[in-house]
Amino acid sequence: MAEILAQVEARLRTALGEPDARAAVTFLGTDRIEVLRFIDGDIVRYATLGMSGRPMSDPTAVLADPVKGPRAELVLSVRGGLADTDQVLRKLAVLAAAPQVEGLVVAPGASLDVGEPLWPGAPFSSVLVAESGGLVEDLELDEPLDPVRFLPLLPMTPNEAAWKRVRGARELQEKWLAQGTDLRDPLRRSAALD
């Protein structure tokens, strides 16, 4: 596990530069989850480190496979200086620990809800998990291990989250694109939904 996390951190550093801050959270019965902060001009990126140490397993499986199964880390990008977004660190750690705590398999198209604003004054309490392979390339591991995918998180307002449940992730993403929604704005309003 330590070797995998070292490779994951190296991939994050290659893609995002040197982190300027990091925080660690350990929940009872789980492995340590770190959240690294990277600053790139006016964009602040938060990336989890620790979620990929173990594969995610199907919650209906009788026995979790310690080797095979999807692996992921979460990446959130926001515009800096507009809100106290550093308060998202603990919530990201909670989301990253969900596979160990709840047996959840985090995959593109999924909604993850923390039940409270992501940071003080945030109009978002949930995120949409987007496809990997853009900002941070997937990390191939030695066989038989699955690659580590770096999944972007897109904050959703409660209205957007409800609309996504009915219409699906693809339609919500198309709506954002059609309206030119700045998904990095930490204080943005909900997209116009019909």
C-alpha positions as CSV (number, residue, x, y, z in Angstrom):
1,M,0.0,0.0,0.0
2,A,2.8,2.5,0.9
3,E,4.4,1.8,-2.5
4,I,1.2,2.5,-4.4
5,L,0.6,5.7,-2.4
6,A,4.2,6.9,-3.2
7,Q,3.5,6.3,-6.9
8,V,0.2,8.2,-6.6
9,E,1.9,11.2,-4.9
10,A,4.6,11.2,-7.6
11,R,1.9,11.3,-10.3
12,L,0.1,14.2,-8.6
13,R,3.4,16.1,-8.2
14,T,4.2,15.5,-11.9
15,A,0.8,16.7,-13.0
16,L,0.1,19.5,-10.5
17,G,3.5,20.6,-9.1
18,E,4.6,20.7,-5.5
19,P,1.8,20.8,-2.9
20,D,1.9,23.9,-0.8
21,A,-0.1,22.3,2.1
22,R,-1.4,18.9,3.2
23,A,-3.7,17.7,5.9
24,A,-4.3,14.2,7.2
25,V,-7.5,12.6,8.6
26,T,-7.9,9.2,10.1
27,F,-11.4,7.8,10.7
28,L,-11.9,4.9,13.1
29,G,-11.3,1.6,11.3
30,T,-9.9,3.2,8.1
31,D,-6.5,4.0,6.6
32,R,-5.1,7.5,6.9
33,I,-6.4,9.9,4.1
34,E,-4.4,12.9,3.2
35,V,-5.6,15.9,1.2
36,L,-2.9,17.8,-0.7
37,R,-3.4,21.4,-1.9
38,F,-1.8,22.7,-5.1
39,I,-1.9,26.3,-6.3
40,D,-1.8,27.1,-10.0
41,G,-2.3,30.8,-10.5
42,D,-5.8,31.6,-9.4
43,I,-6.8,27.9,-9.3
44,V,-6.6,25.9,-6.1
45,R,-6.6,22.1,-6.5
46,Y,-7.3,19.7,-3.7
47,A,-6.3,16.0,-4.2
48,T,-6.8,13.1,-1.9
49,L,-4.0,10.6,-1.2
50,G,-4.9,7.3,0.5
51,M,-8.1,6.3,-1.1
52,S,-6.3,4.2,-3.8
53,G,-4.2,2.3,-1.2
54,R,-6.9,-0.5,-1.3
55,P,-9.2,-1.4,-4.2
56,M,-12.8,-0.5,-3.9
57,S,-15.0,-3.6,-3.7
58,D,-18.6,-4.4,-4.5
59,P,-20.6,-3.9,-1.3
60,T,-22.6,-7.0,-2.1
61,A,-19.5,-9.2,-2.3
62,V,-19.2,-11.7,0.5
63,L,-15.4,-11.2,0.7
64,A,-13.5,-8.1,-0.6
65,D,-10.7,-8.9,-3.0
66,P,-7.5,-7.3,-1.5
67,V,-5.8,-7.0,-4.9
68,K,-8.3,-6.6,-7.7
69,G,-10.8,-3.8,-8.0
70,P,-11.0,-0.2,-9.1
71,R,-8.7,2.3,-7.4
72,A,-9.2,6.1,-7.4
73,E,-8.2,9.4,-5.8
74,L,-10.4,12.6,-5.9
75,V,-9.4,16.0,-7.3
76,L,-11.4,19.2,-6.8
77,S,-10.4,22.5,-8.6
78,V,-11.8,25.9,-7.5
79,R,-10.9,29.5,-8.0
80,G,-8.9,30.8,-5.1
81,G,-9.6,33.9,-3.0
82,L,-13.4,33.9,-3.4
83,A,-14.3,31.7,-0.5
84,D,-12.7,29.8,2.4
85,T,-12.4,26.6,0.3
86,D,-9.7,25.2,2.6
87,Q,-12.5,24.1,4.8
88,V,-13.3,21.4,2.2
89,L,-10.3,19.3,3.4
90,R,-12.2,17.2,5.9
91,K,-15.2,16.7,3.6
92,L,-12.9,15.5,0.9
93,A,-11.3,13.1,3.4
94,V,-14.8,11.8,4.3
95,L,-15.6,11.2,0.6
96,A,-12.2,9.4,0.1
97,A,-12.9,7.2,3.1
98,A,-16.4,6.2,1.9
99,P,-15.2,3.1,0.0
100,Q,-13.6,1.7,3.2
101,V,-16.4,2.9,5.6
102,E,-19.5,2.3,3.4
103,G,-18.2,-0.2,0.8
104,L,-19.0,2.4,-1.8
105,V,-17.5,2.1,-5.3
106,V,-16.8,5.7,-6.5
107,A,-17.1,5.9,-10.3
108,P,-17.8,8.6,-13.0
109,G,-21.4,9.7,-13.0
110,A,-21.9,9.1,-9.3
111,S,-23.1,11.7,-6.9
112,L,-21.5,12.1,-3.5
113,D,-23.2,14.1,-0.8
114,V,-21.6,15.4,2.5
115,G,-24.9,16.7,3.9
116,E,-23.6,20.2,4.6
117,P,-21.9,23.0,2.6
118,L,-18.5,21.9,1.2
119,W,-17.0,25.1,2.7
120,P,-18.5,28.1,4.6
121,G,-21.1,29.8,2.5
122,A,-20.9,27.2,-0.3
123,P,-24.1,26.7,-2.3
124,F,-23.0,23.0,-2.7
125,S,-23.3,20.0,-0.4
126,S,-22.6,17.4,-3.1
127,V,-20.4,16.7,-6.1
128,L,-20.6,14.9,-9.4
129,V,-17.8,12.5,-10.1
130,A,-16.4,13.2,-13.6
131,E,-14.3,11.0,-15.9
132,S,-10.6,10.6,-15.2
133,G,-7.8,11.0,-17.6
134,G,-7.8,14.8,-18.1
135,L,-5.9,16.9,-15.6
136,V,-4.1,13.9,-14.0
137,E,-3.4,10.8,-16.2
138,D,-4.4,7.4,-14.8
139,L,-1.6,5.6,-13.1
140,E,-1.0,2.1,-14.4
141,L,0.1,-0.4,-11.7
142,D,1.7,-3.8,-12.0
143,E,-0.6,-6.7,-12.9
144,P,-3.0,-7.8,-11.5
145,L,-3.7,-4.4,-9.9
146,D,-6.2,-2.0,-11.6
147,P,-4.9,1.4,-12.5
148,V,-5.4,4.4,-10.2
149,R,-7.9,6.9,-11.7
150,F,-7.8,10.5,-10.6
151,L,-11.5,11.5,-10.6
152,P,-12.4,15.2,-10.9
153,L,-15.2,16.4,-8.6
154,L,-17.7,18.9,-9.8
155,P,-19.7,20.7,-7.1
156,M,-23.5,20.6,-7.5
157,T,-26.2,22.8,-6.0
158,P,-29.1,21.0,-4.4
159,N,-31.3,21.8,-7.5
160,E,-28.6,20.4,-9.8
161,A,-28.2,17.3,-7.7
162,A,-31.9,16.6,-7.8
163,W,-32.1,17.3,-11.5
164,K,-29.1,14.9,-12.1
165,R,-30.9,12.1,-10.1
166,V,-33.8,12.4,-12.6
167,R,-32.0,13.2,-15.9
168,G,-28.6,11.7,-15.4
169,A,-25.0,13.0,-15.2
170,R,-24.5,13.3,-18.9
171,E,-27.5,15.7,-19.3
172,L,-26.4,17.8,-16.4
173,Q,-22.9,18.1,-17.8
174,E,-24.4,19.0,-21.2
175,K,-26.5,21.7,-19.5
176,W,-23.5,23.2,-17.8
177,L,-21.6,23.2,-21.0
178,A,-24.4,24.8,-23.0
179,Q,-24.7,27.6,-20.4
180,G,-21.0,28.2,-20.1
181,T,-21.2,27.4,-16.3
182,D,-17.9,28.1,-14.5
183,L,-17.7,24.9,-12.4
184,R,-14.6,26.3,-10.6
185,D,-16.5,29.3,-9.2
186,P,-16.9,28.4,-5.5
187,L,-19.9,30.7,-5.1
188,R,-21.7,30.2,-8.4
189,R,-25.4,30.0,-8.7
190,S,-27.3,26.9,-9.9
191,A,-27.5,26.4,-13.7
192,A,-30.9,27.2,-15.2
193,L,-32.7,23.8,-15.3
194,D,-36.0,23.1,-17.2
